[in-house]
Amino acid sequence: MNIQDKDPFLAKLLRQLPLDEPSEDFTQRLMSIIQQTEVEEVEKASFFLVYRYWLIAAFTVCMLVAATIFFPSFIGHRQIQTLQNFFNPFVNAFNSIASLLKTQPIISVVILSLVGLLMIDRLLSKMFHQNVQHS
């Protein structure tokens, strides 16, 4: 059952109201407003700002390695042994992974394929993002 059938006053009011129609140049005005707004270019942060903490850490490690190579007495034998003991688990893990990849080449192929696909995906998403901004 319709509301107009239930309420004759409401039905009369609805019949008296004109239908709202947009003006003839509505679409053109709206499109001109849309075309006037430009996509704001987001300024990309420089490489040094994005990776500043990693760069500081890498610089510190390089300085420590250079100090142990060129000035071994500066750090001392005990400290060098401590550094070697600290890095031994990482070196052993790397050697284990390297030997696994050598004995099982299919794992290497899968890993290289995944890395390649991720790089292609990132490249295409950056290209698509740039095209969307310029359109």
N, C-alpha and C positions, 0 to 999 in steps of 0.2 A: 504494500500500500504506500502511496506517495504522500509526502508531507503536505503537498498542495491540497490533496483531497481532505486531509484532516483539518487544515486551517485555511478557511477561505480568505481571511485578511492577508495572510502571508502570500497566498497565491496571487491576490490582486497586486500586492507590492512587487512581487517578482515580475509580473507582466508589465508593470509600469517602468521598471528599470531598463535603461538601454544597455545593449550588449557592449562591453568594453572592447574596442578594437584599436590596435596600434595605429599611429599615424602612418601616412604613406611612405615617409622617408625614415621610418623607425629603423629598419634594417641597415640602411646606409649610415645613419648617425652612429648606431651601435658598432658597426664595423670600423668606422673611422676612429672611434674611441679605442677600440681594441688594437688597431694598428699603430696608434700613437704611443701606447705604452710599450716601452722597450724592456727587454729582459736585462736586468742589472748584471753586469759582469762581476763575478766574485773574484777578487784578487787572490791569486794563489800565493801561499806562503813560500818563501824561498827554501831551498834545500837545507840551508844551515839552520833556519828556524825550526823546521820540522824535525830534523834529526840532531838537534844540538846536544842532547844528553848522550846519544850514542857516539857522537864525534868527540865529546869530552872524554868519555870512557875509553875510546880507541886511542886517543892521544896519550892518555895516562898510561895505558898498557904499553904503547910503543915506547914511551919514555922509560918505563921500568925495564923493558926488554933491552933497550939500548944501554941503560945503566949497568945491567948485569953483564952485557957482552963487553963493553968498553971499559967499565970500571968495576971489575968483580970484587975488588977489595972494599968498594963503597957499600955494597950490600952485605957481603960476608958469606962464608961457606954454609953456615947453618941456615941462613935465610934462603939461599938458593936451594938447598935440600928441601926446605919447607915448601917452596914454590913448586918444586918437582913433585913432591908428594901430593900437593893440592891438585895439580893438573894430571896426575897419573890416571885417575878414573876416567877423565874425559878422553885422554889419549887411547886408553884401552877400549872404551866404548866405540870411538871412531874406528879403531883397527878392527874390532869385531864386525861393525857394520860394513866396512870396506871388504873384509874377507867374505861376508855373507853375499854381498853384491857380486863378487867375483865368482863365487861358486854357484849362485842362482841368478843367471842373467835375466830371467823373465821378470824378476823383481825390479831389476834396473830398468827394463823396458817399461814396466807399469809406472814406476816412479817418474821416469822421464816423460812419459805420455801425460801423466797428471799435471806435472809442472808445465809442460807445453800448453795443455788445454787451459790451465789457469792464466797463463800469460796471454794467450790469444783472447780469452774472455775479458781480461782487464783492458787490453788494447781496443777491442771492439766496443766495450762499454764507454771508454774515454772518447772514442771517435763518435759514437752515437750521442753522447752527452754534448759534445761540441756542436754537432749538427743541429741538435734541438735548440741550443741557445742562439744559433745564427739564423734559424728559420723565423 
